[in-house]
Amino acid sequence: FCQPSGWQLFPERNPPTFFVAVLTDINSERHYCACFTFWEAVESPQPQSHAKNGEGEEEEEEASSLVQPAQLFAPKSLVLVSRLDHAEVFRNSLGLIYTIYVDGLSVSLENVIGNLLTCTIPITGGAQ
């Protein structure tokens, strides 16, 4: 459900996307699944070409060293599942985790997630 268009590699990095899917369980209770998808670089494997020299031994062609491997981008999703419907809070939280991950900050993702889980979210029309 987090990649409804399917999983595929792209030749260029796409901007991150965010959406919320609503799933229901057997008791008809709603679960809000916030999905933040971004694209991460992966190297595509290329077969190595070999040529035989006059003595029957294999050696790599010099031209193959000039060919750069094509860079592809694979989707990666961060997903937050909640019984509460707070799309903006989910987007901000997943955006924060993404920023820390991409920027390679020295902050532990476990600490960030722990801090996010202990935040008080105001209930609509009521006290915190």
N, CA, C and O atoms as a GROMACS GRO file, in nm:
protein
  512
    1PHE      N    1   0.081  -0.121   0.000
    1PHE     CA    2   0.000   0.000   0.000
    1PHE      C    3   0.085   0.126   0.000
    1PHE      O    4   0.036   0.234  -0.036
    2CYS      N    5   0.213   0.116   0.039
    2CYS     CA    6   0.294   0.237   0.050
    2CYS      C    7   0.353   0.280  -0.084
    2CYS      O    8   0.406   0.391  -0.095
    3GLN      N    9   0.344   0.196  -0.185
    3GLN     CA   10   0.388   0.235  -0.319
    3GLN      C   11   0.281   0.190  -0.419
    3GLN      O   12   0.301   0.092  -0.491
    4PRO      N   13   0.169   0.261  -0.424
    4PRO     CA   14   0.055   0.217  -0.507
    4PRO      C   15   0.083   0.214  -0.656
    4PRO      O   16   0.013   0.145  -0.730
    5SER      N   17   0.184   0.288  -0.701
    5SER     CA   18   0.218   0.286  -0.844
    5SER      C   19   0.313   0.172  -0.877
    5SER      O   20   0.351   0.155  -0.993
    6GLY      N   21   0.351   0.094  -0.778
    6GLY     CA   22   0.444  -0.016  -0.798
    6GLY      C   23   0.586   0.026  -0.767
    6GLY      O   24   0.618   0.144  -0.760
    7TRP      N   25   0.671  -0.075  -0.748
    7TRP     CA   26   0.812  -0.050  -0.716
    7TRP      C   27   0.891  -0.059  -0.845
    7TRP      O   28   0.888  -0.160  -0.915
    8GLN      N   29   0.962   0.049  -0.877
    8GLN     CA   30   1.046   0.048  -0.996
    8GLN      C   31   1.162   0.144  -0.980
    8GLN      O   32   1.155   0.239  -0.902
    9LEU      N   33   1.268   0.119  -1.054
    9LEU     CA   34   1.384   0.206  -1.053
    9LEU      C   35   1.361   0.321  -1.150
    9LEU      O   36   1.294   0.305  -1.252
   10PHE      N   37   1.417   0.438  -1.117
   10PHE     CA   38   1.404   0.555  -1.201
   10PHE      C   39   1.543   0.605  -1.241
   10PHE      O   40   1.637   0.591  -1.163
   11PRO      N   41   1.557   0.662  -1.360
   11PRO     CA   42   1.688   0.712  -1.403
   11PRO      C   43   1.727   0.844  -1.336
   11PRO      O   44   1.843   0.884  -1.343
   12GLU      N   45   1.632   0.911  -1.273
   12GLU     CA   46   1.665   1.035  -1.202
   12GLU      C   47   1.589   1.039  -1.070
   12GLU      O   48   1.486   0.974  -1.053
   13ARG      N   49   1.643   1.119  -0.978
   13ARG     CA   50   1.583   1.129  -0.844
   13ARG      C   51   1.453   1.210  -0.853
   13ARG      O   52   1.452   1.321  -0.905
   14ASN      N   53   1.346   1.152  -0.802
   14ASN     CA   54   1.217   1.221  -0.795
   14ASN      C   55   1.205   1.292  -0.661
   14ASN      O   56   1.270   1.254  -0.565
   15PRO      N   57   1.122   1.396  -0.654
   15PRO     CA   58   1.101   1.462  -0.524
   15PRO      C   59   1.024   1.369  -0.430
   15PRO      O   60   0.948   1.283  -0.476
   16PRO      N   61   1.042   1.385  -0.300
   16PRO     CA   62   0.968   1.301  -0.204
   16PRO      C   63   0.817   1.322  -0.217
   16PRO      O   64   0.771   1.430  -0.254
   17THR      N   65   0.743   1.218  -0.185
   17THR     CA   66   0.597   1.225  -0.188
   17THR      C   67   0.541   1.184  -0.053
   17THR      O   68   0.606   1.112   0.023
   18PHE      N   69   0.420   1.230  -0.024
   18PHE     CA   70   0.353   1.197   0.102
   18PHE      C   71   0.205   1.175   0.075
   18PHE      O   72   0.143   1.251   0.001
   19PHE      N   73   0.150   1.071   0.136
   19PHE     CA   74   0.005   1.051   0.132
   19PHE      C   75  -0.036   0.968   0.253
   19PHE      O   76   0.048   0.906   0.318
   20VAL      N   77  -0.165   0.969   0.282
   20VAL     CA   78  -0.219   0.890   0.393
   20VAL      C   79  -0.320   0.792   0.336
   20VAL      O   80  -0.413   0.831   0.265
   21ALA      N   81  -0.301   0.664   0.367
   21ALA     CA   82  -0.396   0.560   0.331
   21ALA      C   83  -0.471   0.522   0.458
   21ALA      O   84  -0.413   0.520   0.567
   22VAL      N   85  -0.599   0.492   0.444
   22VAL     CA   86  -0.678   0.451   0.560
   22VAL      C   87  -0.712   0.303   0.543
   22VAL      O   88  -0.777   0.262   0.446
   23LEU      N   89  -0.666   0.224   0.640
   23LEU     CA   90  -0.696   0.081   0.641
   23LEU      C   91  -0.791   0.053   0.756
   23LEU      O   92  -0.786   0.119   0.859
   24THR      N   93  -0.878  -0.045   0.737
   24THR     CA   94  -0.968  -0.084   0.845
   24THR      C   95  -0.937  -0.227   0.886
   24THR      O   96  -0.901  -0.311   0.802
   25ASP      N   97  -0.951  -0.255   1.015
   25ASP     CA   98  -0.926  -0.390   1.062
   25ASP      C   99  -1.056  -0.470   1.066
   25ASP      O  100  -1.160  -0.422   1.021
   26ILE      N  101  -1.050  -0.588   1.121
   26ILE     CA  102  -1.166  -0.676   1.124
   26ILE      C  103  -1.282  -0.619   1.207
   26ILE      O  104  -1.398  -0.657   1.188
   27ASN      N  105  -1.250  -0.527   1.299
   27ASN     CA  106  -1.351  -0.463   1.383
   27ASN      C  107  -1.398  -0.330   1.326
   27ASN      O  108  -1.464  -0.253   1.395
   28SER      N  109  -1.363  -0.302   1.202
   28SER     CA  110  -1.397  -0.177   1.132
   28SER      C  111  -1.333  -0.055   1.195
   28SER      O  112  -1.383   0.057   1.177
   29GLU      N  113  -1.223  -0.073   1.268
   29GLU     CA  114  -1.151   0.041   1.324
   29GLU      C  115  -1.052   0.091   1.220
   29GLU      O  116  -0.986   0.013   1.151
   30ARG      N  117  -1.042   0.221   1.211
   30ARG     CA  118  -0.954   0.283   1.111
   30ARG      C  119  -0.810   0.291   1.162
   30ARG      O  120  -0.785   0.317   1.280
   31HIS      N  121  -0.718   0.269   1.069
   31HIS     CA  122  -0.576   0.286   1.095
   31HIS      C  123  -0.523   0.377   0.984
   31HIS      O  124  -0.532   0.344   0.866
   32TYR      N  125  -0.468   0.491   1.023
   32TYR     CA  126  -0.416   0.589   0.928
   32TYR      C  127  -0.269   0.558   0.903
   32TYR      O  128  -0.188   0.560   0.996
   33CYS      N  129  -0.237   0.531   0.779
   33CYS     CA  130  -0.100   0.493   0.740
   33CYS      C  131  -0.039   0.606   0.658
   33CYS      O  132  -0.069   0.621   0.540
   34ALA      N  133   0.046   0.684   0.722
   34ALA     CA  134   0.113   0.795   0.654
   34ALA      C  135   0.237   0.740   0.585
   34ALA      O  136   0.320   0.674   0.648
   35CYS      N  137   0.250   0.767   0.456
   35CYS     CA  138   0.361   0.715   0.376
   35CYS      C  139   0.442   0.830   0.317
   35CYS      O  140   0.389   0.914   0.244
   36PHE      N  141   0.569   0.833   0.349
   36PHE     CA  142   0.662   0.933   0.297
   36PHE      C  143   0.764   0.855   0.214
   36PHE      O  144   0.843   0.778   0.267
   37THR      N  145   0.761   0.876   0.082
   37THR     CA  146   0.850   0.802  -0.008
   37THR      C  147   0.953   0.895  -0.068
   37THR      O  148   0.922   1.005  -0.114
   38PHE      N  149   1.079   0.849  -0.068
   38PHE     CA  150   1.188   0.923  -0.131
   38PHE      C  151   1.270   0.826  -0.213
   38PHE      O  152   1.252   0.704  -0.202
   39TRP      N  153   1.358   0.878  -0.296
   39TRP     CA  154   1.436   0.794  -0.386
   39TRP      C  155   1.584   0.800  -0.348
   39TRP      O  156   1.640   0.908  -0.326
   40GLU      N  157   1.644   0.682  -0.340
   40GLU     CA  158   1.782   0.670  -0.298
   40GLU      C  159   1.864   0.610  -0.412
   40GLU      O  160   1.818   0.519  -0.481
   41ALA      N  161   1.984   0.662  -0.432
   41ALA     CA  162   2.070   0.617  -0.542
   41ALA      C  163   2.116   0.474  -0.518
   41ALA      O  164   2.153   0.435  -0.407
   42VAL      N  165   2.113   0.395  -0.626
   42VAL     CA  166   2.167   0.259  -0.626
   42VAL      C  167   2.251   0.244  -0.753
   42VAL      O  168   2.224   0.308  -0.854
   43GLU      N  169   2.350   0.160  -0.746
   43GLU     CA  170   2.430   0.135  -0.866
   43GLU      C  171   2.369   0.019  -0.942
   43GLU      O  172   2.329  -0.081  -0.883
   44SER      N  173   2.362   0.035  -1.073
   44SER     CA  174   2.309  -0.074  -1.153
   44SER      C  175   2.425  -0.165  -1.192
   44SER      O  176   2.530  -0.118  -1.237
   45PRO      N  177   2.407  -0.295  -1.176
   45PRO     CA  178   2.514  -0.386  -1.214
   45PRO      C  179   2.526  -0.394  -1.365
   45PRO      O  180   2.426  -0.408  -1.435
   46GLN      N  181   2.648  -0.387  -1.414
   46GLN     CA  182   2.672  -0.400  -1.557
   46GLN      C  183   2.764  -0.518  -1.580
   46GLN      O  184   2.862  -0.534  -1.507
   47PRO      N  185   2.734  -0.601  -1.678
   47PRO     CA  186   2.823  -0.714  -1.705
   47PRO      C  187   2.958  -0.663  -1.754
   47PRO      O  188   2.966  -0.566  -1.829
   48GLN      N  189   3.064  -0.729  -1.710
   48GLN     CA  190   3.197  -0.690  -1.753
   48GLN      C  191   3.229  -0.762  -1.883
   48GLN      O  192   3.206  -0.882  -1.896
   49SER      N  193   3.282  -0.688  -1.978
   49SER     CA  194   3.319  -0.750  -2.105
   49SER      C  195   3.465  -0.791  -2.097
   49SER      O  196   3.550  -0.720  -2.042
   50HIS      N  197   3.492  -0.906  -2.152
   50HIS     CA  198   3.627  -0.959  -2.152
   50HIS      C  199   3.670  -0.990  -2.295
   50HIS      O  200   3.587  -1.025  -2.380
   51ALA      N  201   3.797  -0.977  -2.322
   51ALA     CA  202   3.852  -1.013  -2.453
   51ALA      C  203   3.968  -1.107  -2.430
   51ALA      O  204   4.035  -1.100  -2.327
   52LYS      N  205   3.990  -1.194  -2.524
   52LYS     CA  206   4.102  -1.287  -2.512
   52LYS      C  207   4.220  -1.231  -2.588
   52LYS      O  208   4.208  -1.183  -2.700
   53ASN      N  209   4.336  -1.239  -2.524
   53ASN     CA  210   4.455  -1.195  -2.595
   53ASN      C  211   4.506  -1.311  -2.681
   53ASN      O  212   4.444  -1.417  -2.685
   54GLY      N  213   4.616  -1.292  -2.747
   54GLY     CA  214   4.669  -1.392  -2.840
   54GLY      C  215   4.701  -1.525  -2.776
   54GLY      O  216   4.708  -1.626  -2.846
   55GLU      N  217   4.721  -1.531  -2.644
   55GLU     CA  218   4.756  -1.657  -2.578
   55GLU      C  219   4.634  -1.725  -2.515
   55GLU      O  220   4.651  -1.819  -2.438
   56GLY      N  221   4.513  -1.680  -2.544
   56GLY     CA  222   4.392  -1.741  -2.491
   56GLY      C  223   4.356  -1.698  -2.351
   56GLY      O  224   4.260  -1.752  -2.296
   57GLU      N  225   4.427  -1.602  -2.290
   57GLU     CA  226   4.395  -1.554  -2.155
   57GLU      C  227   4.296  -1.440  -2.164
   57GLU      O  228   4.297  -1.362  -2.260
   58GLU      N  229   4.209  -1.430  -2.063
   58GLU     CA  230   4.110  -1.322  -2.062
   58GLU      C  231   4.172  -1.197  -2.003
   58GLU      O  232   4.247  -1.202  -1.906
   59GLU      N  233   4.138  -1.083  -2.063
   59GLU     CA  234   4.173  -0.953  -2.005
   59GLU      C  235   4.061  -0.857  -2.036
   59GLU      O  236   3.995  -0.868  -2.140
   60GLU      N  237   4.038  -0.762  -1.945
   60GLU     CA  238   3.930  -0.666  -1.964
   60GLU      C  239   3.967  -0.570  -2.076
   60GLU      O  240   4.083  -0.530  -2.091
   61GLU      N  241   3.866  -0.535  -2.154
   61GLU     CA  242   3.889  -0.438  -2.260
   61GLU      C  243   3.914  -0.301  -2.198
   61GLU      O  244   3.850  -0.264  -2.100
   62GLU      N  245   4.008  -0.226  -2.257
   62GLU     CA  246   4.038  -0.093  -2.205
   62GLU      C  247   3.917  -0.001  -2.217
   62GLU      O  248   3.896   0.085  -2.132
   63ALA      N  249   3.839  -0.018  -2.322
   63ALA     CA  250   3.723   0.070  -2.342
   63ALA      C  251   3.621   0.054  -2.230
   63ALA      O  252   3.551   0.150  -2.198
   64SER      N  253   3.609  -0.066  -2.170
   64SER     CA  254   3.509  -0.086  -2.065
   64SER      C  255   3.539  -0.002  -1.942
   64SER      O  256   3.447   0.029  -1.865
   65SER      N  257   3.664   0.036  -1.921
   65SER     CA  258   3.697   0.119  -1.805
   65SER      C  259   3.651   0.263  -1.824
   65SER      O  260   3.643   0.339  -1.728
   66LEU      N  261   3.621   0.300  -1.948
   66LEU     CA  262   3.573   0.435  -1.975
   66LEU      C  263   3.422   0.448  -1.956
   66LEU      O  264   3.371   0.559  -1.944
   67VAL      N  265   3.351   0.335  -1.953
   67VAL     CA  266   3.206   0.337  -1.938
   67VAL      C  267   3.172   0.353  -1.791
   67VAL      O  268   3.215   0.273  -1.707
   68GLN      N  269   3.096   0.456  -1.759
   68GLN     CA  270   3.052   0.480  -1.622
   68GLN      C  271   2.923   0.402  -1.597
   68GLN      O  272   2.836   0.399  -1.685
   69PRO      N  273   2.908   0.340  -1.480
   69PRO     CA  274   2.784   0.269  -1.452
   69PRO      C  275   2.668   0.368  -1.444
   69PRO      O  276   2.682   0.477  -1.387
   70ALA      N  277   2.554   0.330  -1.499
   70ALA     CA  278   2.436   0.416  -1.495
   70ALA      C  279   2.385   0.422  -1.351
   70ALA      O  280   2.377   0.319  -1.283
   71GLN      N  281   2.351   0.541  -1.305
   71GLN     CA  282   2.298   0.554  -1.170
   71GLN      C  283   2.147   0.550  -1.177
   71GLN      O  284   2.085   0.622  -1.255
   72LEU      N  285   2.089   0.467  -1.093
   72LEU     CA  286   1.945   0.455  -1.085
   72LEU      C  287   1.901   0.490  -0.943
   72LEU      O  288   1.982   0.490  -0.850
   73PHE      N  289   1.772   0.519  -0.929
   73PHE     CA  290   1.718   0.558  -0.800
   73PHE      C  291   1.603   0.465  -0.763
   73PHE      O  292   1.511   0.444  -0.842
   74ALA      N  293   1.609   0.411  -0.642
   74ALA     CA  294   1.507   0.319  -0.594
   74ALA      C  295   1.422   0.388  -0.488
   74ALA      O  296   1.473   0.466  -0.408
   75PRO      N  297   1.291   0.360  -0.487
   75PRO     CA  298   1.205   0.421  -0.386
   75PRO      C  299   1.227   0.356  -0.249
   75PRO      O  300   1.250   0.235  -0.239
   76LYS      N  301   1.219   0.438  -0.146
   76LYS     CA  302   1.226   0.391  -0.008
   76LYS      C  303   1.116   0.464   0.067
   76LYS      O  304   1.099   0.585   0.050
   77SER      N  305   1.040   0.392   0.148
   77SER     CA  306   0.926   0.453   0.217
   77SER      C  307   0.941   0.449   0.368
   77SER      O  308   0.985   0.349   0.425
   78LEU      N  309   0.904   0.559   0.431
   78LEU     CA  310   0.889   0.566   0.576
   78LEU      C  311   0.740   0.563   0.602
   78LEU      O  312   0.665   0.638   0.539
   79VAL      N  313   0.694   0.477   0.692
   79VAL     CA  314   0.551   0.462   0.717
   79VAL      C  315   0.523   0.479   0.865
   79VAL      O  316   0.594   0.424   0.950
   80LEU      N  317   0.418   0.554   0.896
   80LEU     CA  318   0.373   0.574   1.033
   80LEU      C  319   0.226   0.530   1.038
   80LEU      O  320   0.144   0.579   0.960
   81VAL      N  321   0.195   0.440   1.128
   81VAL     CA  322   0.057   0.390   1.141
   81VAL      C  323  -0.001   0.439   1.273
   81VAL      O  324   0.063   0.426   1.378
   82SER      N  325  -0.121   0.495   1.268
   82SER     CA  326  -0.184   0.550   1.387
   82SER      C  327  -0.334   0.532   1.382
   82SER      O  328  -0.393   0.519   1.274
   83ARG      N  329  -0.397   0.532   1.498
   83ARG     CA  330  -0.543   0.531   1.504
   83ARG      C  331  -0.598   0.673   1.502
   83ARG      O  332  -0.719   0.693   1.492
   84LEU      N  333  -0.509   0.771   1.513
   84LEU     CA  334  -0.549   0.911   1.511
   84LEU      C  335  -0.530   0.969   1.371
   84LEU      O  336  -0.438   0.929   1.299
   85ASP      N  337  -0.616   1.061   1.334
   85ASP     CA  338  -0.611   1.123   1.202
   85ASP      C  339  -0.546   1.261   1.213
   85ASP      O  340  -0.616   1.361   1.229
   86HIS      N  341  -0.413   1.265   1.206
   86HIS     CA  342  -0.339   1.391   1.215
   86HIS      C  343  -0.235   1.395   1.103
   86HIS      O  344  -0.115   1.385   1.128
   87ALA      N  345  -0.283   1.410   0.980
   87ALA     CA  346  -0.196   1.403   0.862
   87ALA      C  347  -0.080   1.501   0.868
   87ALA      O  348   0.032   1.466   0.830
   88GLU      N  349  -0.104   1.622   0.913
   88GLU     CA  350   0.003   1.724   0.916
   88GLU      C  351   0.112   1.687   1.017
   88GLU      O  352   0.230   1.708   0.990
   89VAL      N  353   0.072   1.633   1.132
   89VAL     CA  354   0.169   1.588   1.232
   89VAL      C  355   0.251   1.472   1.175
   89VAL      O  356   0.372   1.466   1.194
   90PHE      N  357   0.183   1.380   1.105
   90PHE     CA  358   0.253   1.266   1.044
   90PHE      C  359   0.354   1.314   0.940
   90PHE      O  360   0.468   1.267   0.936
   91ARG      N  361   0.311   1.409   0.856
   91ARG     CA  362   0.400   1.461   0.752
   91ARG      C  363   0.523   1.527   0.813
   91ARG      O  364   0.636   1.504   0.769
   92ASN      N  365   0.502   1.609   0.914
   92ASN     CA  366   0.614   1.677   0.979
   92ASN      C  367   0.709   1.578   1.047
   92ASN      O  368   0.831   1.592   1.039
   93SER      N  369   0.652   1.477   1.113
   93SER     CA  370   0.734   1.378   1.182
   93SER      C  371   0.818   1.296   1.084
   93SER      O  372   0.938   1.278   1.104
   94LEU      N  373   0.754   1.247   0.978
   94LEU     CA  374   0.828   1.168   0.878
   94LEU      C  375   0.928   1.255   0.802
   94LEU      O  376   1.035   1.208   0.766
   95GLY      N  377   0.892   1.382   0.779
   95GLY     CA  378   0.985   1.475   0.714
   95GLY      C  379   1.109   1.499   0.799
   95GLY      O  380   1.220   1.511   0.747
   96LEU      N  381   1.090   1.506   0.931
   96LEU     CA  382   1.203   1.524   1.023
   96LEU      C  383   1.295   1.402   1.020
   96LEU      O  384   1.417   1.416   1.014
   97ILE      N  385   1.236   1.283   1.025
   97ILE     CA  386   1.315   1.160   1.020
   97ILE      C  387   1.391   1.152   0.888
   97ILE      O  388   1.509   1.115   0.886
   98TYR      N  389   1.324   1.186   0.777
   98TYR     CA  390   1.389   1.185   0.645
   98TYR      C  391   1.506   1.283   0.641
   98TYR      O  392   1.613   1.248   0.592
   99THR      N  393   1.488   1.403   0.692
   99THR     CA  394   1.594   1.504   0.690
   99THR      C  395   1.715   1.457   0.770
   99THR      O  396   1.829   1.473   0.726
  100ILE      N  397   1.691   1.400   0.887
  100ILE     CA  398   1.802   1.351   0.970
  100ILE      C  399   1.875   1.238   0.898
  100ILE      O  400   1.998   1.232   0.901
  101TYR      N  401   1.800   1.149   0.833
  101TYR     CA  402   1.860   1.036   0.761
  101TYR      C  403   1.942   1.084   0.641
  101TYR      O  404   2.057   1.041   0.624
  102VAL      N  405   1.885   1.172   0.560
  102VAL     CA  406   1.952   1.218   0.438
  102VAL      C  407   2.074   1.306   0.469
  102VAL      O  408   2.177   1.294   0.403
  103ASP      N  409   2.061   1.392   0.569
  103ASP     CA  410   2.172   1.480   0.603
  103ASP      C  411   2.281   1.410   0.683
  103ASP      O  412   2.388   1.466   0.706
  104GLY      N  413   2.254   1.286   0.727
  104GLY     CA  414   2.353   1.210   0.802
  104GLY      C  415   2.390   1.277   0.934
  104GLY      O  416   2.506   1.274   0.975
  105LEU      N  417   2.292   1.338   0.999
  105LEU     CA  418   2.319   1.406   1.126
  105LEU      C  419   2.358   1.306   1.234
  105LEU      O  420   2.322   1.188   1.226
  106SER      N  421   2.430   1.353   1.332
  106SER     CA  422   2.480   1.264   1.437
  106SER      C  423   2.374   1.226   1.539
  106SER      O  424   2.403   1.155   1.635
  107VAL      N  425   2.252   1.271   1.519
  107VAL     CA  426   2.142   1.239   1.610
  107VAL      C  427   2.096   1.096   1.581
  107VAL      O  428   2.078   1.059   1.466
  108SER      N  429   2.077   1.019   1.686
  108SER     CA  430   2.030   0.881   1.671
  108SER      C  431   1.882   0.882   1.628
  108SER      O  432   1.800   0.948   1.690
  109LEU      N  433   1.850   0.807   1.522
  109LEU     CA  434   1.711   0.799   1.477
  109LEU      C  435   1.622   0.738   1.585
  109LEU      O  436   1.505   0.775   1.597
  110GLU      N  437   1.676   0.646   1.664
  110GLU     CA  438   1.598   0.586   1.773
  110GLU      C  439   1.556   0.693   1.874
  110GLU      O  440   1.442   0.692   1.922
  111ASN      N  441   1.647   0.786   1.907
  111ASN     CA  442   1.614   0.893   2.000
  111ASN      C  443   1.509   0.987   1.942
  111ASN      O  444   1.417   1.029   2.013
  112VAL      N  445   1.522   1.019   1.814
  112VAL     CA  446   1.424   1.108   1.749
  112VAL      C  447   1.286   1.043   1.751
  112VAL      O  448   1.188   1.108   1.787
  113ILE      N  449   1.279   0.916   1.712
  113ILE     CA  450   1.151   0.847   1.710
  113ILE      C  451   1.094   0.836   1.850
  113ILE      O  452   0.974   0.855   1.870
  114GLY      N  453   1.178   0.805   1.948
  114GLY     CA  454   1.132   0.799   2.088
  114GLY      C  455   1.075   0.931   2.134
  114GLY      O  456   0.973   0.935   2.202
  115ASN      N  457   1.142   1.041   2.097
  115ASN     CA  458   1.092   1.174   2.135
  115ASN      C  459   0.960   1.205   2.065
  115ASN      O  460   0.871   1.265   2.125
  116LEU      N  461   0.948   1.166   1.939
  116LEU     CA  462   0.823   1.191   1.866
  116LEU      C  463   0.708   1.112   1.927
  116LEU      O  464   0.595   1.162   1.934
  117LEU      N  465   0.735   0.990   1.972
  117LEU     CA  466   0.629   0.907   2.029
  117LEU      C  467   0.581   0.956   2.165
  117LEU      O  468   0.471   0.923   2.208
  118THR      N  469   0.664   1.035   2.232
  118THR     CA  470   0.623   1.086   2.364
  118THR      C  471   0.564   1.226   2.356
  118THR      O  472   0.530   1.284   2.459
  119CYS      N  473   0.550   1.282   2.236
  119CYS     CA  474   0.489   1.414   2.220
  119CYS      C  475   0.341   1.407   2.252
  119CYS      O  476   0.276   1.307   2.224
  120THR      N  477   0.289   1.513   2.312
  120THR     CA  478   0.146   1.521   2.339
  120THR      C  479   0.079   1.588   2.219
  120THR      O  480   0.117   1.698   2.179
  121ILE      N  481  -0.019   1.520   2.164
  121ILE     CA  482  -0.093   1.574   2.049
  121ILE      C  483  -0.229   1.618   2.098
  121ILE      O  484  -0.301   1.540   2.160
  122PRO      N  485  -0.266   1.743   2.072
  122PRO     CA  486  -0.397   1.791   2.119
  122PRO      C  487  -0.510   1.716   2.050
  122PRO      O  488  -0.508   1.695   1.928
  123ILE      N  489  -0.610   1.677   2.129
  123ILE     CA  490  -0.728   1.611   2.075
  123ILE      C  491  -0.822   1.718   2.021
  123ILE      O  492  -0.840   1.822   2.085
  124THR      N  493  -0.881   1.694   1.908
  124THR     CA  494  -0.971   1.791   1.845
  124THR      C  495  -1.083   1.828   1.940
  124THR      O  496  -1.156   1.742   1.988
  125GLY      N  497  -1.096   1.956   1.967
  125GLY     CA  498  -1.203   2.008   2.048
  125GLY      C  499  -1.194   1.977   2.197
  125GLY      O  500  -1.290   1.996   2.271
  126GLY      N  501  -1.078   1.929   2.242
  126GLY     CA  502  -1.068   1.895   2.382
  126GLY      C  503  -0.932   1.932   2.439
  126GLY      O  504  -0.851   1.997   2.373
  127ALA      N  505  -0.909   1.889   2.561
  127ALA     CA  506  -0.782   1.915   2.629
  127ALA      C  507  -0.676   1.820   2.574
  127ALA      O  508  -0.708   1.724   2.503
  128GLN      N  509  -0.551   1.847   2.607
  128GLN     CA  510  -0.442   1.761   2.559
  128GLN      C  511  -0.448   1.627   2.628
  128GLN      O  512  -0.365   1.540   2.601
   0.00000   0.00000   0.00000
